[in-house]
Structure formats: structure tokens, C-alpha cells
Amino acid sequence: MSTLQIDLDEQTLKRLRQISRREKRALGDVAAHLLADAVRAVRLRPAEDAAEAELLRQINTGWAAERWQRYHALVAQRRAGGLTPEEHRELIALTDEREIAHAQRLEHLIALATLRQTTLDALMEQLGLQAPGYV
């Protein structure tokens, strides 16, 4: 880790001290953490913004409501024991499609975490995402 000396105005220094006391952390640690967050938030190239926007679009792409309804209806039928062979094949195909989509979404999340220089867990928390449940 490198050392950097910064001249701060009194108001900023006062606020840093308040945060340091509230969080029970050393003043230098608080300042370094806040500065690191601010630096990560600054975009250096428009290409980063475009790449992030595209990744977010891909992450948020999902099935239409009708497709989800059909999938859940087939799952419910399977649990009740009433699937025809054709419906069973359809459920398998939808399940395969869903698993591939989840894998691709995970790839996009990893790429976005890399772009933002953070961990996958931290990114998912920032985006309010949870790991998918299983049927």
C-alpha cells in the first residue's frame, strides 16, 4: 500500500473525524476507504460506460411473464404427477434453457464485477441480487 498526503479543508476533516468515531475506525482507514470508493466511481473512458450498460442489459434480460407462467405450470403438474410425455419434454427443454440463461447471467455478472473491480458477492449485493432458488 502507498502513502499519500492530502491537504483537506476543515469541514471535510471534521466530517471524516465524525465518520471515524461513528464507525470506530482509524481516520486514515476511513479516508482511504472513501477515496477508493470515489476513484472506483469515476469512469475513465466512455467505453467503460458502454460496456457496463451492455452488461447490465444482458444481466437484466429474462423470460417473458408468459414463459415463466408456462414453466411454473409444468413444474406444478410434474409435482402433481400429471405430465404427459410431450409436457415432460417441454419442461426439460425449458429447464435446460433456464439453466443456460442463469450460467450466461453469471458470466455477465462476473464480467461486470471485473469491470468495476469488485467481487461477485459485493456486486450482487450492490445490485440487490440473490442466488437463484431451485425448483
Secondary structure as UniProt FT lines:
FT   HELIX           10..23
FT   HELIX           27..41
FT   HELIX           46..60
FT   HELIX           65..80
FT   HELIX           85..116
FT   HELIX           120..127
//
